[in-house]
Amino acid sequence: MSDVTIVRYPLRPRLLEVSRVRRITPSTVRVTLTGDELEGFREAAPADHVKLCFPEPGAELPSMPRLGPDGLEPPPPGSPRPILRDYTVRHHRPREREIDVDMVIHGHGPGSSWAEQAAPGKRVGVLGPRGSVMVPLDYDWYLLGADETALPALARWLEALPAGVTVIAFAEVAGAEEEQEIASAADVTLTWLHRGGAAPGTAGLLERAVRGVTRPPGEGFAWVAGEADTLKPIRRYLRGEFGLPKDRVDVDGYWKRGVVNLDHHAEDDED
């Protein structure tokens, strides 16, 4: 069984165009982006993500990020800063030069506002992925969990895992209307957790679900993503009482209540 490895990619800003928009649940829009600039686009792991760069309100084109020798550079004085938000690459079709991005509409923020008005012909910037975290797909079992913001990555996990692997997965959404069909060759038990009227990031459903799992025999890996504060006790539990070594646990805060544009890489270093 191999170790987790990281593959790095060169960062390149791309200006892409919306070709299709489809509402896949009442609050989730699948936006298909295309363009010749997708030539050379690379992604390889379930949690691979890009930064979408949105136009200012009323503008047609985004202020694109500038790259220098040390990465992102600030814009010239007097120029608007790029509006960047992280999104998982749900599908990549290299031959068609297309990517799909699933976007949650929640009534506030530049990403949600843009997604609600997305239509063919609109343009948006894409930066990344900057790399892929390659987790071996041959562990005996996987414990996976996500809220709706991480549901595209959870779906990619389930689609990637092979036959013969045991998968215990949980997905927290508002209600049954937000459930999605997800195919997998693995031996998957997927439980949908419904928040009802509770606000996202307040219900504690993922923690209770994870604590209710009996650890399967053999070697395993755990991945859970969602609201950062709700994940802290899950991370501690998986590394502590549940007994997984640190390198077999990936718990990633995709967003945080009260914080705009969370740096989830910083959250990874906590605990």
N, C-alpha and C positions, 0 to 999 in steps of 0.2 A: 504494500500500500504506500503510495507516494505522499509527499508532503504538499502542503499548500504553497503555491508559487504565484508570483506576481509578474505579469507581462506588461511592459510599458509601451505606450504608443506616442508618437509625436503629436503635440497639440496643434490643431489647425482650425481656425474659424471658418465656418461654411454658411453661406446665405442660401436657404432652401425655400421652396414654395409648397404650399398646401395643395395636395392633389385630391384628397378625399377626407371627409369627416363623417364619422358614424357614432351615434349614441348607443353605447353597448349596455349601459344601465341608466336609470334615471339621473345619476349624478356623475357618470363617467363618459367621457368623449374619447374616441380613438381617432387621432389625427395622423394622417399619412403625409409624410414630407418627401419631396423628391427634388432632384437637381443633379446636373453634371458634376457639381462639387462633391457629391458623395463617392466619386471615384477614389479608391484608397481608404474609405471608411472601414474601421476595424472594431469589432467587439467579439467577445468569446465566452463570457461568463454570465450567469443569471442576473447578477446585481449590477451589471455594467450600466453606467448612466452618463448622460450628457448634460451640459448646461444649455438650456434654451435662452436665447437673447431676444427679448420682446421689444417692440416699438414703444416709444413714449405715447401716452394717450393723444390721439389725433394724428399721429405720424404714420406714414406708410411703411417706412423702413426702420429697422432697429439701429441703434448706435452699437456698432460691432466692437468686440473686445480687441485690444491691441496686444500683440505678443512681442517680447524682447528676449534677450539672452537668458534672463532669469524667470521667464514665464509672463504672466499677465502684467501689463504696465498700466499706470493711470492714464486717463485721457488727457489731451492737451488742455491747458487752462481755458476755461470758458466753455468747454465741450461737455455735453451730458455724459454721465457715467452709464455704461451698459447695464441693462436690467436683466439680471441672470437668475435663473432658478434651475434646480436639479430635477431631472426626470429619467426614469429607466427606459432603455431601449427595449420596447416590447417585441418587435420583430425587425429583422434586417433582411432585405431581399437585394443582394448585390447586383444581380443581373438586371433587375428593374430599376436599380438605383433609388430604392425607397427604404425608409424606416417608418415604423409605427411608434407613436408615443401615446400612452393612455393618460388622460389628464382628468383629475377630479375637479368638479365644479362645486365650490363651497361658498360662493357669494362675496369673496373679498380677495384682494391680492392681484398682482399683474398676471400670473399664470392662469388663475381661474377666470379672470375677466377676458383674457385673450381667448381661452378655450371656448368660452360661451359664445363668442362672436366669430370663431374660426370658420373659414369658408375657402373653397378652392380659389387659388390665385393669391391669397394672402401670403406674406413672406415673414420668415422668422430666422434668426441666427441659431447656429448649433456649434458648440465647442466641446470637443472630446469625442469619445471617452479618452481619459489620460492613461488608462490601463485596465487590465482585467485581473481579478483575484481568482485564480484557478484552484478551486477546491476539488480534490479527487472525487470521482463519482462511484467509487467502489467500496465505500464503507458498508457495513452490514445494515445500518439504519441511519435515518435522518429525522431530526425533529425540527419542524419549520413553523414559523408563525409570522403573521403580518396583519396590519390594518389596511384600509383601502389605499393609502398612499404607497404602500409597498406591495400591493397585490400584483402588479405587473411582474415584479421580481419573483414573487412566490410562484406565479404561473410559469415563469421560465424555469425555475427550479424543478417543478413537477414535470414539465415537458422534457427536461434534460436527463432526468434520472432513469436508469435502465431497468429492464425487467429483472425480478429477483431481489430487488432492494426494498426493504421495509421503510415506509414513510408515514410519519404521524404529523399531520399538518392542521393548523388552525388559521382561520381568516376572520378578522373582526370587521363587520360592516354594519350599516345602520339597520338593515332589515332584509328580509328574504328577497325583496325586489332588487337588491344590489349584488346578489350572488351571480357568479359567472360559471359557464361550462369550461372546465380545464381538463385537457387530455393528458394521460400519463401511461407509460408502459410499466411503471413501478407498481408495487403493492401498496397503494395509497389509502389511508384513512384520512379524509379531509372533513373537518368539522367547521361549519359556519357559525360564528358567534354574533348574535344580533344585539346591538346596543339599545335599540328602541329609542326612547326620547333622550337618552343621556348624550351629552356633548362628546364629540371625538376627543380621545385622550383622557377621559375621566372615569370610564367604566371599570377598568381593571380586569377585563375579561381574559386577555391574553395571559396575564400572570396566573390567574386561577386555573386556566386550562393547562398551562405548562406544569404547574405544581401537581396537577392530577394525573400526570403521565407516569406510568411505571416504566423504568428504564429497561429497554429491550436488551437481550444478550448480545455480546459481540462488541465490535468497535463502531462508534457513531459520531455524528457531527450535528451541531445545532446552529440554526440561523433564524434570527427573529428580528423584525424591523417594524418601526412605527414611531409613535410619539416618544421623545427621548426620556422624559421623566418616568413614564410608565415602564420603561425597559430596564431601568437601573436595578430594581429588585429581581428581575428575571435574569439579568447577567450574573448577579451575585449568587442566585440560587443554582444556576447551571454550573458555575465554576466551583460552588461549594457543596451543598447538600446533595445535589444531583450527581456530582463526581466527575464532570468532564474536565479534562485539562484545558488550559487557556487557549491553546492553539486549535482546539476543536469547538470553540464557541465564537460565533460572529453575531453580535447583537448591535444593531446599527440604528441610531436615532435619525429618522428621515425628516422629522420636524419637531418643534417644541412649542407648546402653548405659550403665547405671549412674546415669542421671538420671531422676528422677520428674517427669512433667508438663513436658516440655521446652517452653521458649518458642521456638518455631521462627521467629518473626519476628526475634528477636535473632540466630539462626543465619544468617538471610539476609544479614546485614550483614558476615559474615566474608569474608576473602580479597578 
